[in-house]
Amino acid sequence: MNTTLPAGFEDLQKYVPAWNIEKEAERNKKRLASTMEELQDYYDTLLPRMDAMVEHLNQFPLDSMPESETALLQLALMFMEVSPAIELFHQPDVPDSFEAARFEILEP
């Protein structure tokens, strides 16, 4: 796993490697294991950077992205995992639903 972000995104380096997670199931586990303070910090830091991140990542094909951009992409994907907890649920888990352990995230 690459732990270096592309130029211009050095301010996000503190989130690598803890939040730079490749697999969706692992990102889900990270969200569930995090405190709301940790999730809020991540969300608050990445939200104002998301437009720049997407603009930068759109320059590269998804199937042949350079390693540093892959690390940035994984941080963006983690943001997508975190944002519902902050914006909708106000907790790491989905309220009034089945236990998270009952869901199996299937990946290719």
C-alpha positions in Angstrom: 0.0 0.0 0.0 1.3 3.4 -0.9 1.5 5.9 1.9 2.5 9.0 -0.1 -0.1 11.4 -1.5 0.3 13.5 -4.6 1.7 17.0 -4.5 -0.9 19.5 -3.3 -2.5 17.1 -0.8 0.3 17.0 1.8 -2.1 18.4 4.4 -4.0 15.1 4.3 -0.9 13.0 5.0 -1.8 12.7 8.7 -4.7 10.4 7.7 -2.4 7.9 5.9 -2.1 5.0 6.7 -4.9 4.8 9.3 -7.6 5.9 6.9 -6.1 4.8 3.6 -8.0 1.6 3.3 -8.3 -0.4 0.1 -11.3 -2.7 0.7 -14.8 -1.6 1.3 -15.4 -4.1 4.1 -12.3 -2.8 5.9 -13.5 0.8 5.5 -16.8 -0.2 7.0 -15.0 -1.8 10.0 -12.9 1.4 10.4 -16.0 3.5 10.5 -17.7 1.3 13.1 -14.6 1.1 15.3 -14.1 4.9 15.2 -15.4 7.4 17.7 -17.6 10.2 16.5 -14.8 12.7 17.3 -12.5 10.8 15.0 -15.1 10.6 12.3 -15.9 14.3 12.7 -12.3 15.3 12.4 -11.8 13.2 9.2 -15.0 14.6 7.7 -14.3 18.2 8.6 -10.8 18.0 7.1 -11.7 16.2 3.9 -15.0 17.9 3.1 -13.5 21.2 1.9 -10.9 19.3 -0.1 -13.2 16.9 -1.9 -13.7 19.0 -5.0 -10.0 19.4 -5.5 -9.5 15.7 -4.9 -12.1 14.7 -7.4 -10.8 17.2 -10.0 -7.3 15.8 -9.5 -8.4 12.1 -9.6 -10.4 12.6 -12.8 -7.2 13.1 -14.7 -6.3 9.4 -14.3 -8.0 6.2 -15.6 -9.4 4.2 -12.7 -7.8 1.0 -13.8 -4.3 2.4 -14.2 -4.0 5.1 -11.5 -0.6 6.0 -10.2 0.1 4.8 -6.6 0.0 8.2 -5.0 -3.4 8.9 -6.6 -4.6 5.5 -5.5 -3.9 6.5 -1.9 -5.8 9.8 -2.5 -8.7 7.8 -4.0 -8.8 5.5 -1.0 -9.0 8.5 1.3 -11.9 9.9 -0.8 -13.7 6.5 -0.6 -13.2 6.5 3.1 -14.8 9.9 3.2 -17.9 8.4 1.4 -18.0 5.8 4.2 -17.8 8.4 7.0 -20.1 11.0 5.6 -23.5 9.2 6.3 -22.4 8.7 9.9 -21.8 12.4 10.3 -24.6 13.8 8.1 -27.4 11.3 8.7 -26.9 8.8 11.5 -24.9 11.0 14.0 -23.2 7.8 15.2 -20.8 5.3 13.6 -23.4 2.6 13.1 -26.7 2.8 11.3 -29.5 3.3 13.9 -32.5 1.1 14.1 -31.1 -1.5 11.8 -29.6 -5.0 11.9 -26.4 -5.4 13.7 -23.4 -4.5 11.5 -21.9 -8.0 12.0 -24.9 -9.5 10.2 -24.0 -7.7 6.9 -21.5 -9.2 4.6 -19.9 -6.9 2.1 -19.0 -8.9 -1.0 -16.1 -7.7 -3.1 -14.8 -9.0 -6.4 
